[in-house]
Amino acid sequence: MTRIKFCGLCRPEDAAHAASLGAEFGGVILSESPRRVDTSQAVEIFDAAPELKRVGVVVREPIARLLKSAVALRLDVIQLHGHLSHDEHASLRDEFDGDIWTVIGVDRDSGTLSSDWKKTADFADAIVLDTSVAGRTGGTGAQFPWERATSLVKEISREIPVVLAGGLNPKNVGAAIGALHPAVVDVSSGVEISPGVKSPERMSAFALAVASASIV
């Protein structure tokens, strides 16, 4: 079954609801974003849902700062927006026992992405495919053309697990799973009432849609 990550969690009650729905991952954003939370807020969010694997979403920053956050929050996954150097990745690998997910942008119109994904696959535990809008990924609420990306995503999936993000919501996640068969689907704005405020009903509908698509 396709696994679920609810991202951009800003309230403990949303994390608890995510866990009750059987989601595997809960994500908090630790870098500049309308959904950014500080360390104390993130601790409260994660502590409300101990069943969830803890994902910290960060942009490129010094390794020491990444590791400090990882330790303070007991992260299971660091999700990187922004590429690190080879030496930085090696340092992160040496010090962090969890998984590293790296975000790669997929063009909103063409469904293409950089061929550098193969280099990324050498050091990452999963690749997050997120829609690139004017060079920006994360929080755009836009989806890329899944049909155009099908063959490429299949190729990537043979090398490394794919986490699918970008514009997912309860109405379209079933079609996304049917087209791309990702290991994980990652949703944030698609189940929100406003930035950082999740709708329990939309979260439930999303989980139901994922379950239905996964058994087809």
N, C-alpha and C positions, 0 to 999 in steps of 0.2 A: 504494500500500500504506500502511496505517496505520503511523505511526512509533511508536517505543517510547522512553519515558523511564523508566529505573530511578532511583528517588529514595531519599533517606535513606541514601546510600552512606556506609559508615563504615570500609570495609576496601579496600585497594588491589586485593586479589584479586577482590573482587566487581565492582569497576569493570572490571577486565580481562576478566572473564567476560561482563559486559554488552556490552562491545565485540565480543567474539568471537561473540556471538549476533546481531550486526548492529543493536544498539540505536543510535539516533542521539544521544540525550541521556543524560547522567548528572547526577544532582542531589545536592548536599550541602546540609545544613541548617545555617545559620549563626546561627540564633536559638534561643531556649530550646526544648528538645525532648529526649526520650530519645536521639535520633539526632544531636544537635548535635555538630559537629566544630569544632576551632579552625583557624586559618589554616594552620599547618604540617601538620596532618593532612589538610586538604583538598588541599593541594599534592601530597602523596604519593598521594592517591586519584586525582586527575586525571592526574598524571604516569604512573600505571600504565596509563592508557587514553587515549593521545593522540588516538585516533579519535573519541572522544565529544565532543560539544558540551557545554561546561561551564555548568551551571545552578546559581546560588546562590539558595537559598530563604531569604527574610528576612521579618521582620515590619516594621511601620512604625518607621522610625528616621531620624535625621538624614541628609540627602542626602550630606553629606561622609563619613559613616561608610560608607554604601552604596558610594560611589565608591571609597573606600580598599580595601574588600574586592574590588570588581570589578577594580581594577588589580592587586592582589596575586595574585589567583587567575586573572587573564586570562579573566574570565567572558565567555561568549557570550550568556548570558541571565540577567537578574535576574527572579526570580519573587517577586511581592509579595503577602504576606498582610497586608491592612490598607491602606486607601486613603490616597493622598497628596492634598494640595491641588493645584489647577491650577498654581500657581507652582512647587511642588515637582516636579511632573511635567515642567514646562518646563525646570527646572534639570537634572533627571536626563537628559532628552533631549539637552540641549546638551552634556553632559559624557560621556555613555556611548554608545559606538558600537554596542553590541549590541542585542538584542531585550529588550523589557519584556513580561513575562506578568503579568497581574493575576488573582488568585483571586477568584471570586465563589461564595458559598455557595448551594447548592441544598437546600431543606428536605427532610429525610430522609423525611418522611411524605407531603407533598403534591407534591413535585417542582417547586415554584415557586421563583422567585428575584426579586430586586428588578428593577424596570423600569429602574433606573439603569445596567444593563449597556450601554445605548446610549451613555451618557456615557463609560463605561470604554472602549468600542470606539474612541472618538475618539483616545485617546492610547496604547492598548496595541497590541502586535503579535499577541497571542493572549489569549484568555480561558480560564482554567483553571476548569472547573466541578468543584467539590468538595463533598462532602456536609457540610451544616451540622447539627451536633448541639449543641443548647443554645447556639447562636450561635458555636460553634467549628468551624473547618475545619482540615484537615490532621492526619493521623495518627489519625483516628478509626476507621479500618477498616470504616466503614459505607458502604453504597451508597444512593443515592437511587433512587426508582422511575423507571427509564428510560422505561417506556411512557408515563407521564404527562407526561414532559418532552420527548417526541419532537418535537412541532410547534415548541416554543419553541427547542429546540436547532437545528433546521433553519433557523429564522429567524436565529438568531445566526450560524450557519455561513455564511450568505449575506453577512454583513458582515465576519466576522473568523474566523480559524482557532480551532477549539475543541480544547482539551486536556482529556481526560476523566480525572478522578481519583475517588477515593472507593470503597474496598471492592473494588477489582479484584483478581482472582486468576486462576490458569490455568483454573479451571473456568467462570468467568462472563464472561471478557473477550470471548469470541467472541460471546455474546449481546449484550453492550454495543455492540460494533462494529456488529453487525447492526441494532440498534435506532437508534443515534445517529450512526453514521458519523463519528466524530471524526477530526481530523487527527493527533492524538497520543493515546496511552493512557499513563497515568502510574501506576506501581505502586511501592509500598514495602512495607507490612506484609504484603501478599498473597503475597510470595515470601520471607518471613523465617522463620527458626527461632526467633529471639528479636529484640527491638528492635535494629536495626542490624546483625544477622548474617543475611545472605542465604543461602538454600539454592540451590546451583548447579543442582540438579535442578528446583526450582520455577521458577527463572529460565528455564531451558531450556524447560520446559513452557509457560511464559507466552509466550515468543517463538514457539514452534511454534503455539500457539493463535491468536496474532495473525496469523501468516502464513496459517494455514488460513482464518480468517475473512475476510482481506483479498482472497482470490482467489475467493470465492463470488460 
